């Protein structure tokens, strides 16, 4: 893992988690709590204790959902982001970073929230949900059953995402907060961590910069960029 003041590479990529990182929410799990019939709690508990996969909790959650399309739109439109997140994205893009949302949530949910906040052009790497007739089908192009940390239980292996960018010569910065970020933190060149991800990094000797808000992240980036400009 590189220092915060490492020489500037030609391609700098930010992989940013969504749930719990850019705001105090977990999109699909909160959706289940709000709209699902009894039985959802066992799904949540099993997922959080690593007994079932992302696919199982998403498919099980939708099977129990009582939400209408309007309910879902209203719910997603109620989501609020860290107020410092959009300005940080603008700053990072101005500085030449490539910015990707990388999340084990659902791409359509994420895109709806981003578009509402003027960030609809940000690329999203996530689970992709399609409605096919009366059924839902979940596509997971970033799943990796060979990952020694997530073992394919998540639909998005962030280590796989990191490695794919690093293979192209990119310097990868991961920003995250929780268990689905752990395999990414083990691979990234730099890590900004909060919540349980920060605990994981400290327990596994992974250098990480702690944060509580994107104000702190932007300050760290401004310091890093000023140092590299010398």
N, C-alpha and C positions, 0 to 999 in steps of 0.2 A: 504494500500500500504506500502511495506517495505522500509526501509532506504537503501541508497546506500551502507551502511556498514553492512547490515544484515548478520547474521551467514550463512555460506555456506550450502545450502541444498544439498541433495544427487543427485538431478537431476536439472540441470539448462538449460533452454530452451530459445533460442533467436528466436523471431518471427519478421522477418524483411520484411517490405514492399519493393516493387520494384520500381514502377513508382515514379519519383520525389524524391526518397530516396537514391537509389544507383546510380543515375545519373539524369541529367536534361532532362528528357523525360517523356512522358506518352504514352506507347507503342501503345495501340489501338486508342486512341484519335488522336495521331499524324498520325497514319496510315490512319484514316478517312480523315484528312485534306489533306493528300498527294494524296490519290487515289480515293476518293469518288466523285460521281456526285453531282451537286447542290441538296440541300435538306439535306445534312449532317449537316449543321450548326444548323438547327432547332433541330435535334437530340441531338447534343452536348449541346446546350443551355438548352434543356429540362432536360437532364441528370444532368447537373451541378446545375440546380435549383430544383432538386429532384422531377421533374414532371413525369419522367419515370425511369424504373429500368435498372439495368445492362443488363438483358436479352434483353430488348427492344432496347437499344442502340447498343448492339453487333449484334443482328439479323438485325436491320435496317441498320447498317453500312455495313455489308457484302452484303446486298441486293443492296446497292448503289455503292459498290466497283467496280472499273475498273482494279484492279491490277491482273497481271498474277502471277503464282507461282514464277517465277524468280524475278518479281518486289518485292514480299514479302520477298524473301530470301535476296535480295540486301538491302532492307530497314532494315531488322533486323541485317544484318551484319555491317550496318553503325552505329549502336547504340554504344555509348561509356559510360563506367562506371566511377564513381569516382575512380581515380587511387588508392586511399587508401582503397577501398572496398575489393578487393581480399586479400591483406595482413591482413586485420582485420579478415576476415573469417578464414584464416589459423591460426591466433593467437587464435581466440575463440575456434576452434576445438582442438588445441593443449592444451588449458587450460581445456578441458573437457566439454565445452558447446555443446549442440545440436543446430544446426542451420537450420532454416526453412525459406524459402521464402514464405510469405503469401500475396497474392495479389488478387485484384478484376479484374485483367486483364485476359489473356488467357494463359493457361499453355504451349501450344506449342510455343507461341511467347517468353515467358520467358525462356524456356529451350534452345531455339536456341541461345539467347543472352548469357546465362550462359555457354553453351558448347564452344562458340567462345572464351570466356574469361577463359577457364580452370576450370570452376566451375560446370561442368555438373553433378557432383554427389550430389549436394545440393538438398534435397527434396523440392518440390514445392507444395503448397496448393493453388489452384486457380480454376477458371472456366475451365472446360474441354470441348474442341470442337472436335466433330467428323463429318466427311463427310459421309453421308449415301445416296448413289446414287447421285442425283442432289441437295440434300438439306444438310444443316448444322444443327447439333443438339447440343445444349449447355447443359451440365450437371453441376449442381451446388450443390455438396454434402455438402457445408459449408454454404448454405443459411439458415437463421433463421427468419421466419416471426414473431416470438414471441419476438424478440429483441426490447427493448423499445427505442433504439436509431436509428437503421437502418431500423427496421420494415420490413425486408425482401426485401428491395429495392436493396440491393447489393447481388451479387452472393456469396460473401464470407463475412460472419459475423465474424469479428475478435474477438468479445466477445465470440462467440461460440467456436472458436479455442482456445482462452485463457482458457476458462473454462474446455475444454476437457483435456488439459494438467495439469491444476491445480487439476483436479479430480484424477489424477495419482500421486499427490504429488510433482509436478514440480513447481519450482520458475520460473515465466515467465517474460521475458524482451521483451518489444515491442519497435521497432524502426520504426518511420514513419513520414509522412509529411503532410497528408491531410485528407479529409473528410471521406474516407473509413477506416481510422484508428481510428476514434473517439470512436466507441463502444469498440474497443480493448483496447484503453487507459483507459477506465473506468473500465476495468477488470484486467489489467496486474498488476504485482507486482512492476515492475519498468518500466519507460517510458523514452525513448530518443526521443525528438521531434524537428522538424523544421517546417517552413512554417505555414500553417493555423492550423496544429495540435497543434503547440505550443500555438497559440492564444486560441484555444479551451480549452486546458488544463488549461491555466491561468484563463480563464473565468469561468471554472467549478471547480476550486480549486483542480485540479489533479496534484500532484507533478510530475515534468518532468525536465529532464536535457536537455538543449538546445544544438544543434550542427549545424555546417555548413558543416562539412566534417567528414569522418570516421577516420581521424587523431585524432579528438577531442574525438570521441567515444572510440577509442582504448586507448587513454591516461586515460580516466575515468575508463575503465575496468582494466588497469594496476594498477591504484591507488586502486581500489576496491579489486583486487586480492591480492595486497601487504598487505592491511589492514586485510583481512580475514586470511592471512597466519600467522599473529602475534599471 
